[in-house]
Amino acid sequence: MLTEEHIQRLEATPQNPKYHAEGNAWIHTQMVLAEYQKYAANHDLTENEKTVFYWACLLHDIGKPDATVWRNEKWTSRGHESAGVPIARKILHQQKSVSLEQRHQILDLVRWHHVPLKWMDESKSLLDFQRLATRTDLRMIGKIAIFDLEGRICENKEGVRNCYTRFNEEIIPNIEKLTGDFHTINSRYQAASRSHQNALWNAYNMQNPVLWGKLLSRPSPSDEKATFHCIISVGAPRCGKTTWLKENYPYALHLSTAGWDLDGKLLDDLYDRQRVLTTFNHHIASYYSQHRTIVLDGNNLCPETRHTMVSLVRHLQAKVTMVFFDTSWEDILVRNAQSEQPLSVEILQEKYNYLRNPHPWEAHEIRVV
């Protein structure tokens, strides 16, 4: 459940009456939960769906207290979806009844619950929705969007409902007809050979859904033996990555991505980014002829840089395993206090907030620790 502090912060968070005339963010959250409970009473939901929807409804606007500001004579909470992910992650880690898979599903719903309104309003292309369908379950997003809508008092409610109806009854069926639902898409990816997975990832990065749709429906070609095994860590500082990697891959070559200046956020300068990645590619190409297993350990690799790294390693015909360290905030604080060089809580928090789950296609295998 939410702590008293979380509830008080939501109660103190005003909302734009044009979209939320019901009042503060906590009133809205309670109304959304009530809509979910009405739905659950009239539909047969699995126990997994009940858990995921309950927590997603409770946490969907948990980022609003941090994101809400007075701008242009009105209250706005732009970016509250992303802001809510690290807060929800902390809360969910404390709920022992919520499984790892459920936690990831809930965080996806927190992150993407406004897609049916924002993207439909912005007239996003089917391509954008198709790309999202490889990452998360659009059907669950469509349902929580309805709970979110019905749990508010707003102007033009019928117009918003029309957006959601089009999302659920047009966009999702069209995508599923072309490439399948989220579970089908990713089951086919997991069953594909390494070279076939590489082709799918390349098609995704090229933003070519027609190509990946064709690839998903084709049988996989046989694979040659991988040139080497590359393990890439993803996790916040002080989450136990380095210790775990050394214990589980004791005979591998361990390299820090900080050695190539790859740690941190996006390298904004295109020239510097290309230079660093070219150097990285050159070194990896040299190392793998001598080492069957290479571990790349680093902090906060931004998704864009990480995607490029993975593509470079895949091009060398390596098997790529991504290890995602889903460590609780409490454990991070304990490890930081025990470190010889502890980081400030502010820096830890900043880097923890930046953590995002990998895309399901980002590696040949994704392990969660």
DOVEXZA-380427 format. One line per 10 residues: number of its first residue (from 1); for each residue y, z negated, x negated of C-alpha. Coordinates in steps of 0.001 Angstrom, whole numbers, padded with zeros to 6 digits, m for minus. Layout:
% residues N
NUM> Y:Z:X; ...
//
This chain:
% residues 369
1> 000000:000000:000000; 003646:000252:m000963; 005314:m002729:m002560; 008294:m004409:m000929; 010481:m002839:m003618; 009342:000682:m002701; 009978:000033:000988; 013414:m001433:000322; 014377:001568:m001798; 013271:003971:000949
11> 015175:001912:003531; 018291:002157:001366; 017989:005951:001057; 020186:007833:003580; 019295:011303:004827; 021284:014262:006085; 021479:013764:009886; 021287:017518:010389; 017656:017363:009238; 016907:013641:009625
21> 018847:012110:012491; 016142:009438:012765; 017771:007513:009889; 016674:006445:006416; 013709:007685:004382; 011493:004727:005354; 011973:005382:009084; 011019:008999:008465; 007942:007995:006439; 006739:005753:009270
31> 007260:008563:011790; 005276:010991:009621; 002430:008477:009378; 002468:008109:013154; 002193:011902:013555; m000764:011961:011180; m002469:009136:013114; m002020:011031:016403; m003556:014104:014784; m006451:012118:013307
41> m007219:010568:016705; m007693:014023:018259; m009438:015872:015422; m012651:015354:013486; m011566:014655:009925; m013823:013846:007021; m013358:010521:005267; m011892:012437:002318; m009326:014151:004548; m008379:010832:006148
51> m007754:009245:002756; m005835:012207:001344; m003619:012765:004389; m002847:009070:004849; m001650:008607:001284; 000120:011975:001186; 002083:011075:004331; 002926:007645:002942; 004044:009031:m000431; 005426:012484:000367
61> 009081:011342:000111; 008601:008539:m002416; 010870:010452:m004818; 013848:010510:m002451; 015445:007252:m003676; 015724:008763:m007168; 016731:012267:m006039; 019188:011569:m003206; 022876:012102:m003997; 026115:012718:m002093
71> 027053:016330:m002799; 029466:018662:m000989; 030182:016117:001747; 026528:015559:002633; 023412:013728:001489; 020895:015900:m000332; 017589:015138:m002020; 016960:018304:m003984; 013970:017933:m006299; 012551:014866:m004560
81> 009096:016479:m004478; 008799:016632:m008285; 010520:013261:m008658; 007890:011717:m006407; 004862:012804:m008448; 005036:010207:m011278; 005899:007423:m008820; 002992:008378:m006573; 000705:008609:m009613; 001548:005024:m010568
91> 000915:003772:m007034; m002362:005660:m006627; m003757:004371:m009928; m003596:000903:m008397; m005673:001934:m005365; m009293:001532:m006424; m010541:003106:m003194; m008811:006410:m004036; m010983:008634:m006229; m009771:010785:m009101
101> m010209:013989:m007076; m008392:012478:m004096; m005547:011326:m006335; m005034:014857:m007610; m005114:016276:m004066; m002539:013736:m002903; m000237:014456:m005846; m000443:018175:m005048; 000648:017473:m001471; 003539:015314:m002676
111> 004619:018079:m005060; 004306:021035:m002672; 004837:019613:000825; 008137:021482:001311; 006737:024909:000374; 006174:026052:003994; 009855:025401:004785; 011608:026256:001513; 009583:029288:000547; 009533:030756:004044
121> 013285:030169:004339; 013829:031826:000949; 011578:034761:001945; 009300:034275:m001036; 006861:037110:m001611; 003163:036900:m000827; 002648:036918:m004599; 004282:033482:m004902; 002008:032054:m002238; m001046:033702:m003813
131> m000267:032166:m007181; 000092:028747:m005576; m003232:029274:m003768; m005012:029308:m007135; m003540:025874:m007929; m003801:023895:m004676; m005116:023987:m001106; m002553:025742:001103; m004322:024656:004286; m003736:020987:003480
141> m000112:021746:002621; 000274:023495:005975; m001026:020440:007825; 001110:017848:006058; 004141:020093:006620; 003546:019796:010364; 003326:015985:010134; 006564:016053:008134; 008313:018185:010748; 007154:016293:013824
151> 008036:012997:012162; 011760:013671:012212; 014709:014336:014524; 016569:017445:013406; 018637:020384:014528; 016863:023718:014986; 013458:022040:015077; 012003:025037:016854; 013191:027378:014101; 011568:025196:011454
161> 008393:025034:013534; 008349:028845:013611; 008460:028879:009781; 005484:026540:009642; 003592:028546:012253; 004067:031735:010244; 002920:029931:007087; m000238:028602:008762; m001077:031597:010943; 000094:034541:008826
171> 000503:033674:005148; m002656:031598:004698; m005019:033985:006580; m003603:036961:004653; m004207:035240:001320; m007696:034122:002283; m008525:037648:003393; m007400:039019:000023; m008781:036403:m002388; m010364:033525:m000433
181> m009338:029921:000093; m008574:027485:m002737; m012146:026217:m003055; m013648:029724:m003005; m011165:030997:m005573; m011866:028208:m008014; m015628:028159:m007439; m015683:031826:m008427; m013574:031069:m011483; m015872:028249:m012595
191> m018944:030463:m012122; m017436:033314:m014164; m018300:033987:m017793; m015811:033105:m020517; m014542:036674:m020926; m014235:037028:m017148; m012215:033795:m016999; m009962:035173:m019725; m009335:038291:m017663; m008488:036187:m014590
201> m006060:034022:m016582; m004390:037126:m018023; m004030:038619:m014536; m002515:035352:m013307; 000017:035318:m016154; 000857:038964:m015489; 001488:037975:m011841; m000958:040612:m010645; m002810:039261:m007566; m004357:042649:m006812
211> m006072:042605:m010194; m007250:038994:m009985; m008476:039618:m006430; m010629:042487:m007710; m011816:040419:m010675; m012821:037506:m008452; m015056:039755:m006365; m016829:041342:m009342; m019898:039998:m011171; m019237:038573:m014618
221> m020148:040555:m017732; m022323:038817:m020307; m020547:036882:m023041; m020844:037038:m026769; m021024:033715:m028602; m017629:031998:m028856; m016029:032145:m032305; m015145:028442:m032118; m014503:025613:m029682; m010873:024570:m029196
231> m010075:021257:m027497; m006484:020779:m026307; m005248:017382:m025147; m002809:016913:m022266; m001343:013480:m021620; 001604:011144:m021989; 002206:009155:m025209; 000144:005981:m025623; m002524:007171:m023200; m005308:006870:m025797
241> m005657:010575:m026590; m005983:010401:m030378; m008525:007567:m030387; m010655:009187:m027692; m010609:012592:m029371; m011651:011170:m032745; m014485:009193:m031157; m015796:012144:m029127; m015239:014914:m031702; m015776:013126:m035040
251> m016767:016265:m036988; m013986:018514:m035680; m010819:019537:m037472; m008060:017467:m035851; m004565:018949:m035817; m001344:017650:m034288; 000772:020128:m032327; 003803:018272:m033715; 003017:019974:m037014; 004198:023264:m035503
261> 007148:021683:m033659; 005378:022390:m030384; 005663:018898:m028893; 008408:018143:m026417; 009974:020246:m023718; 010463:023980:m023525; 011790:025628:m026663; 014817:027272:m025092; 015589:029637:m027949; 013280:032623:m027531
271> 013384:033482:m031243; 012468:029943:m032334; 009710:029749:m029771; 008208:033054:m030899; 008474:032036:m034548; 006722:028710:m033959; 003950:030271:m031881; 003408:033048:m034438; 002962:030425:m037148; 000587:028492:m034900
281> m001492:031610:m034228; m001678:032443:m037941; m002903:028959:m038871; m005500:028759:m036087; m006843:032191:m037070; m007245:030878:m040612; m008830:027554:m039651; m011486:028738:m037215; m013416:030697:m039840; m014139:027359:m041538
291> m014435:025028:m038542; m016602:025439:m035453; m014542:022909:m033491; m010767:022427:m033617; m008934:019677:m031746; m005241:020158:m030925; m003671:016807:m030138; m000093:016601:m028907; 002411:015006:m026561; 004141:016615:m023614
301> 003451:020242:m024305; 005559:022030:m021708; 003474:024294:m019427; 005096:027516:m020678; 004392:026747:m024338; 000932:025418:m023518; 000067:028561:m021546; 001054:030734:m024502; m000994:028588:m026907; m004040:028859:m024660
311> m003652:032641:m024383; m003434:032956:m028176; m006566:030863:m028673; m008443:032756:m025964; m007526:036012:m027700; m009454:034710:m030724; m012560:034548:m028472; m012676:030754:m028522; m014041:028500:m025826; m011106:026364:m024631
321> m011618:022871:m023255; m008568:021051:m021947; m008809:017266:m021820; m006375:015733:m019342; m005720:012026:m019891; m005004:010569:m016458; m004090:007114:m017761; m002454:004467:m015613; 001101:003354:m016351; m000107:m000211:m016902
331> m002584:000904:m019583; 000120:002961:m021283; 002406:m000075:m021462; m000397:m002203:m022937; m001244:000391:m025587; 002425:000830:m026429; 002865:m002930:m026930; m000137:m002931:m029285; 001141:000057:m031292; 002587:m000381:m034780
341> 005475:001858:m033696; 006090:001133:m030008; 008329:003471:m028041; 011053:002233:m025743; 010073:001937:m022085; 012803:004482:m021267; 011241:007104:m023575; 007756:006334:m022271; 008994:006697:m018708; 010699:010010:m019433
351> 007562:011475:m020992; 005297:010022:m018291; 007502:011617:m015619; 007075:014972:m017331; 003268:014908:m017086; 001730:017525:m014783; m001897:018378:m014066; m003166:021584:m015711; m003651:024717:m013650; m007369:025034:m012713
361> m007584:028354:m014594; m005731:027187:m017688; m008879:026563:m019733; m012549:027509:m019563; m013298:023861:m018906; m011009:020998:m017838; m012134:017439:m018431; m010321:014444:m017000; m010434:011153:m018888
//
